[in-house]
Amino acid sequence: MTAQAGKDMLLKIEGAPGVFTTVAGLRARTISLNARTVDATDGDSAGRWRELLAGAGVKSAAVSGQGIFRDAASDALVREAFFDQAAKRWRLVVPDFGVLEGPFLVAALEYAGTHEGEATFALSLASAGAVGFSAA
């Protein structure tokens, strides 16, 4: 994989069924994939080394982003998702890696601005079900 521009990572929210809108104005995006481990170590573990139970942990995905207001349609979808606290389908596009898609809740939504600067927002998403992956 060659170097990619961060701006090419896309965060999209589903409005109408099957219709995804790119969240506009994002300047930074982070996608974290996590898997908790289950410790299966006991007194008979070889050399008293920790043993982990394969496939037993809980998987999760977290997404964060921050940027400036650029598009009323995507701003409205994100705001509605937060206030409804409904799991919406999101699509996360990472160039030359693949696409992650699944239900996420908007866990945090922040707005900020300075007197002589632009209004900004930050959001955090937490996976709320199975997240699928398709390779690029």
C-alpha positions in Angstrom: 0.0 0.0 0.0 1.3 3.4 -0.9 1.0 6.6 1.2 -2.5 8.0 1.1 -3.9 11.5 1.7 -5.9 11.7 5.0 -8.6 13.7 3.2 -9.4 10.6 1.1 -10.7 8.8 4.2 -14.5 9.3 4.1 -17.1 9.1 6.8 -20.7 8.6 5.5 -24.0 8.4 7.2 -27.1 6.7 5.8 -30.1 9.0 5.3 -32.6 7.2 3.2 -32.2 3.4 3.0 -29.1 2.7 0.9 -28.3 6.4 0.4 -25.1 7.5 2.1 -24.1 11.2 2.6 -20.5 12.1 3.2 -20.0 14.1 6.4 -18.7 17.3 5.0 -15.9 19.5 6.4 -14.0 16.9 8.3 -10.3 17.8 8.8 -9.3 14.8 10.9 -10.7 11.3 11.2 -9.7 8.3 13.4 -11.0 4.8 13.2 -10.1 2.4 16.0 -10.9 -1.3 15.8 -10.7 -3.1 19.2 -11.0 -6.7 20.5 -11.1 -7.4 24.2 -9.3 -10.6 25.2 -10.6 -13.4 27.5 -7.9 -14.7 29.8 -8.1 -18.5 30.0 -5.0 -19.0 32.1 -5.1 -21.6 34.8 -2.8 -23.6 37.1 -2.0 -26.0 34.2 -1.0 -23.4 31.7 2.4 -24.2 30.2 5.2 -22.4 32.0 2.5 -20.3 33.7 2.2 -18.2 30.5 -1.1 -16.4 29.9 -3.5 -18.2 27.6 -6.1 -16.3 25.7 -9.4 -17.8 24.5 -9.5 -17.3 20.7 -12.7 -15.8 19.3 -14.3 -15.1 22.7 -13.7 -11.4 23.2 -16.0 -8.5 22.4 -15.1 -6.6 19.2 -15.9 -2.9 18.8 -15.1 0.0 16.6 -14.8 3.7 17.5 -14.7 6.6 15.1 -13.9 10.2 15.8 -13.7 13.2 13.6 -13.5 16.9 13.7 -13.9 19.7 11.2 -15.8 22.7 10.1 -19.4 23.2 9.0 -19.7 22.9 5.3 -22.9 21.1 4.4 -26.4 21.6 5.9 -27.6 18.2 4.8 -24.9 16.1 6.5 -24.9 18.4 9.5 -28.6 17.7 10.0 -28.2 13.9 9.6 -25.4 13.9 12.3 -27.4 16.1 14.6 -30.6 14.0 14.2 -28.6 10.8 14.9 -27.3 12.3 18.1 -30.6 13.6 19.5 -32.5 10.5 18.4 -29.8 8.3 19.9 -30.7 5.8 17.2 -28.1 3.5 15.7 -27.7 4.7 12.2 -25.7 2.9 9.4 -22.4 4.5 8.8 -19.9 3.7 6.0 -16.1 4.3 6.7 -14.0 4.4 3.5 -10.2 3.9 3.9 -8.4 4.1 0.6 -6.4 1.0 -0.4 -7.7 -0.7 2.7 -11.4 -1.2 2.4 -14.8 -0.2 3.7 -16.3 -0.7 7.1 -20.0 -0.5 7.4 -22.5 -1.0 10.2 -24.6 0.6 12.9 -23.1 3.3 15.1 -24.4 5.6 17.8 -23.2 9.2 18.0 -21.6 9.0 21.4 -20.4 12.6 21.5 -21.1 15.7 19.5 -19.3 18.9 20.3 -19.5 22.4 18.8 -16.9 25.1 19.2 -15.9 28.5 17.8 -13.7 31.5 18.5 -14.5 35.1 18.0 -12.2 35.4 15.0 -12.4 31.9 13.7 -14.7 29.4 12.1 -17.3 27.3 13.9 -16.1 23.7 14.4 -17.5 20.4 15.4 -16.2 17.1 16.7 -18.0 13.8 16.9 -17.4 10.3 18.3 -19.1 7.2 17.1 -19.4 3.9 18.9 -20.3 0.6 17.1 -23.8 -0.6 18.1 -23.8 -4.0 16.3 -21.9 -6.0 13.7 -19.5 -4.0 11.5 -18.8 -5.6 8.1 -15.6 -5.2 6.2 -15.0 -5.4 2.5 -11.4 -5.1 1.2 -10.5 -2.5 -1.4 
